Amino acid sequence: MTETAALKETVLRSDELTCPSCIAKIEAKLTSLDGVASAEVKFASGRIVVQHDPSKVSVGDLVKAVREIGYAAKPSAI
């Protein structure tokens, strides 16, 4: 992705993060999606912060991608 004006920040939450490997898997899966500029997992809080183009990838797509690799995720209000 090259344009940043259309990016939205979405925060997901997962209470199933148990190791650094979880972080690497989730970040790799999310950043492989077309429309995702970055994904950062906050291990201690269980937050997954994603910068993405909502015209290419929806919040539902993000949640689905995390679930596809075996972790629960849901949109977070914070």
Residue frames as a rotation matrix with the C-alpha (Angstrom) as fourth column:
MET 1
0.574 0.819 0.000 0.00
0.819 -0.574 0.000 0.00
0.000 0.000 -1.000 0.00
THR 2
-0.494 -0.797 0.348 1.24
0.796 -0.576 -0.189 3.44
0.351 0.184 0.918 -0.81
GLU 3
-0.196 0.483 0.853 -1.58
-0.101 -0.875 0.473 5.81
0.975 0.006 0.221 0.11
THR 4
-0.827 -0.128 -0.547 -1.99
0.506 0.254 -0.824 6.68
0.245 -0.959 -0.145 3.77
ALA 5
-0.815 0.531 0.231 -4.92
-0.553 -0.833 -0.037 9.11
0.173 -0.158 0.972 3.57
ALA 6
0.070 0.916 -0.394 -7.48
-0.665 0.337 0.667 6.29
0.744 0.215 0.633 3.32
LEU 7
-0.571 -0.380 -0.728 -6.10
0.167 0.814 -0.556 4.29
0.804 -0.439 -0.402 6.23
LYS 8
0.483 0.712 0.510 -8.20
-0.562 -0.195 0.804 3.48
0.671 -0.675 0.306 9.25
GLU 9
-0.737 -0.662 0.136 -6.95
-0.519 0.426 -0.741 2.20
0.433 -0.617 -0.657 12.59
THR 10
0.483 0.845 -0.229 -8.86
-0.490 0.478 0.729 -0.77
0.726 -0.240 0.645 13.93
VAL 11
-0.558 -0.596 0.577 -8.19
-0.817 0.273 -0.508 -2.37
0.145 -0.755 -0.639 17.29
LEU 12
0.322 0.564 -0.761 -9.01
-0.289 0.824 0.488 -6.02
0.902 0.062 0.428 17.79
ARG 13
0.023 -0.272 0.962 -8.82
-0.999 0.039 0.035 -7.91
-0.047 -0.962 -0.271 21.06
SER 14
0.349 0.038 -0.936 -7.64
-0.222 0.974 -0.043 -11.46
0.911 0.223 0.348 21.70
ASP 15
0.495 -0.122 0.860 -7.39
-0.868 -0.029 0.496 -13.12
-0.035 -0.992 -0.120 25.08
GLU 16
0.976 -0.060 0.211 -5.60
0.067 0.997 -0.024 -16.17
-0.209 0.038 0.977 23.65
LEU 17
0.545 -0.838 0.005 -2.10
-0.384 -0.255 -0.888 -14.76
0.745 0.482 -0.461 23.23
THR 18
0.993 -0.114 0.042 0.28
0.024 0.523 0.852 -17.04
-0.119 -0.845 0.522 25.10
CYS 19
0.246 -0.962 0.120 3.71
0.618 0.251 0.745 -16.61
-0.746 -0.109 0.657 23.48
PRO 20
-0.214 -0.425 -0.879 5.82
-0.372 -0.797 0.476 -14.52
-0.903 0.430 0.012 21.12
SER 21
-0.918 -0.093 0.385 5.06
0.272 0.558 0.784 -17.02
-0.288 0.824 -0.487 18.36
CYS 22
0.032 0.998 0.053 1.39
0.897 -0.005 -0.443 -16.00
-0.442 0.062 -0.895 18.57
ILE 23
0.316 0.024 -0.948 2.37
-0.024 -0.999 -0.034 -12.41
-0.948 0.033 -0.315 17.92
ALA 24
-0.657 -0.679 -0.327 4.47
-0.368 -0.089 0.926 -13.27
-0.658 0.728 -0.191 14.88
LYS 25
-0.731 0.434 0.526 1.76
0.641 0.701 0.312 -15.48
-0.233 0.566 -0.791 13.36
ILE 26
0.299 0.921 -0.249 -0.98
0.778 -0.387 -0.496 -12.88
-0.553 -0.046 -0.832 13.77
GLU 27
0.173 -0.301 -0.938 1.11
-0.261 -0.932 0.251 -9.98
-0.950 0.201 -0.240 12.51
ALA 28
-0.843 -0.538 0.021 2.25
-0.152 0.275 0.949 -12.01
-0.516 0.797 -0.314 9.47
LYS 29
-0.449 0.754 0.480 -1.28
0.855 0.519 -0.014 -13.13
-0.260 0.404 -0.877 8.62
LEU 30
0.475 0.709 -0.522 -2.76
0.547 -0.702 -0.456 -9.64
-0.690 -0.069 -0.721 8.88
THR 31
0.026 -0.523 -0.852 0.01
-0.421 -0.778 0.465 -7.90
-0.907 0.347 -0.241 6.95
SER 32
-0.842 -0.291 0.455 -0.37
0.232 0.567 0.791 -10.45
-0.488 0.771 -0.409 4.15
LEU 33
0.101 0.966 0.240 -3.90
0.828 0.052 -0.559 -9.17
-0.552 0.255 -0.794 3.47
ASP 34
-0.516 -0.172 0.839 -4.35
0.723 -0.613 0.319 -6.74
0.459 0.771 0.441 0.59
GLY 35
0.314 0.633 0.708 -5.18
0.162 -0.770 0.617 -3.38
0.936 -0.079 -0.344 2.11
VAL 36
0.918 -0.076 -0.389 -3.35
0.390 -0.004 0.921 -3.85
-0.071 -0.997 0.026 5.43
ALA 37
0.585 -0.727 0.360 -0.47
-0.315 -0.613 -0.725 -1.42
0.747 0.311 -0.587 5.91
SER 38
-0.599 -0.789 0.134 0.60
-0.440 0.185 -0.879 -2.62
0.669 -0.586 -0.458 9.36
ALA 39
0.652 0.706 -0.278 -0.41
-0.103 0.446 0.889 -4.82
0.751 -0.551 0.363 12.26
GLU 40
-0.517 -0.805 0.290 1.03
-0.409 -0.065 -0.910 -4.68
0.752 -0.589 -0.296 15.75
VAL 41
0.423 0.611 -0.669 0.12
0.297 0.604 0.740 -7.11
0.856 -0.511 0.074 18.51
LYS 42
-0.163 -0.372 0.914 0.37
-0.779 -0.519 -0.351 -5.85
0.605 -0.769 -0.206 22.09
PHE 43
-0.432 -0.089 -0.897 1.04
0.116 0.981 -0.154 -9.06
0.894 -0.171 -0.413 24.02
ALA 44
-0.971 -0.057 -0.233 0.35
0.234 -0.016 -0.972 -7.78
0.052 -0.998 0.029 27.54
SER 45
-0.609 0.774 -0.175 -2.99
-0.541 -0.566 -0.622 -6.18
-0.581 -0.284 0.763 26.72
GLY 46
-0.381 0.451 0.807 -4.17
0.543 0.816 -0.199 -8.60
-0.748 0.362 -0.556 24.04
ARG 47
0.502 0.544 -0.673 -4.70
-0.166 -0.702 -0.692 -5.70
-0.849 0.459 -0.262 21.63
ILE 48
-0.243 -0.486 0.840 -4.09
0.834 0.337 0.436 -6.02
-0.495 0.806 0.323 17.91
VAL 49
0.226 0.245 -0.943 -3.71
-0.086 -0.959 -0.270 -2.62
-0.970 0.142 -0.195 16.24
VAL 50
-0.186 -0.189 0.964 -4.20
0.854 0.454 0.254 -2.68
-0.486 0.871 0.076 12.47
GLN 51
-0.254 0.067 -0.965 -3.77
-0.392 -0.919 0.039 0.14
-0.884 0.389 0.259 9.96
HIS 52
-0.584 0.106 0.805 -5.80
0.615 0.705 0.353 -0.72
-0.529 0.702 -0.477 6.89
ASP 53
-0.889 0.361 -0.281 -7.71
-0.456 -0.655 0.603 0.60
0.033 0.664 0.747 3.91
PRO 54
-0.470 0.764 0.441 -11.39
-0.171 0.411 -0.895 -0.11
-0.866 -0.497 -0.063 4.71
SER 55
0.340 0.579 -0.741 -12.26
-0.862 -0.123 -0.491 -0.05
-0.376 0.806 0.457 1.00
LYS 56
-0.114 -0.480 -0.870 -10.07
-0.751 0.614 -0.241 -3.14
0.650 0.626 -0.431 0.54
VAL 57
-0.551 -0.114 -0.827 -10.32
0.350 0.868 -0.353 -5.02
0.758 -0.484 -0.438 3.83
SER 58
0.302 0.791 0.532 -13.11
-0.329 -0.437 0.837 -4.82
0.895 -0.428 0.128 6.41
VAL 59
-0.219 -0.276 0.936 -13.00
-0.975 0.013 -0.224 -5.30
0.050 -0.961 -0.271 10.16
GLY 60
0.704 0.563 0.433 -14.79
-0.567 0.812 -0.135 -8.59
-0.427 -0.151 0.892 9.57
ASP 61
0.778 -0.501 -0.378 -12.01
-0.116 0.477 -0.871 -9.65
0.617 0.722 0.313 7.20
LEU 62
-0.175 -0.876 0.449 -9.42
-0.696 -0.212 -0.686 -8.87
0.696 -0.433 -0.573 9.88
VAL 63
0.048 0.293 0.955 -11.27
-0.923 0.379 -0.070 -10.89
-0.382 -0.878 0.289 12.52
LYS 64
0.933 0.358 -0.025 -11.73
-0.331 0.830 -0.450 -13.78
-0.140 0.428 0.893 10.09
ALA 65
0.435 -0.849 -0.301 -8.01
-0.332 0.160 -0.930 -13.80
0.837 0.504 -0.212 9.21
VAL 66
-0.393 -0.562 0.727 -7.02
-0.879 -0.001 -0.476 -14.06
0.268 -0.827 -0.494 12.88
ARG 67
0.315 0.613 0.725 -9.57
-0.757 0.623 -0.198 -16.83
-0.573 -0.486 0.659 13.46
GLU 68
0.849 0.002 -0.529 -8.30
-0.427 0.592 -0.684 -18.74
0.312 0.806 0.503 10.41
ILE 69
-0.076 -0.953 -0.293 -4.95
-0.317 0.302 -0.899 -19.26
0.945 0.024 -0.325 12.13
GLY 70
-0.078 0.146 -0.986 -6.55
0.575 0.815 0.075 -20.44
0.815 -0.561 -0.147 15.36
TYR 71
-0.880 -0.232 -0.414 -6.94
0.474 -0.472 -0.743 -17.38
-0.022 -0.851 0.525 17.58
ALA 72
0.226 0.969 -0.097 -10.11
0.972 -0.231 -0.047 -15.72
-0.068 -0.084 -0.994 18.79
ALA 73
-0.896 -0.438 -0.073 -10.44
0.433 -0.898 0.076 -12.05
-0.099 0.037 0.994 17.97
LYS 74
0.242 0.966 0.088 -13.13
0.970 -0.239 -0.040 -9.42
-0.018 0.095 -0.995 18.20
PRO 75
-0.012 -0.194 0.981 -13.33
0.345 -0.922 -0.178 -5.68
0.939 0.336 0.078 17.54
SER 76
-0.276 -0.162 -0.947 -12.40
0.960 -0.099 -0.263 -3.60
-0.051 -0.982 0.182 20.58
ALA 77
0.783 0.603 0.151 -13.90
0.597 -0.798 0.087 -0.27
0.173 0.023 -0.985 21.60
ILE 78
0.793 -0.566 -0.224 -10.47
-0.315 -0.697 0.644 0.89
-0.521 -0.440 -0.731 22.77
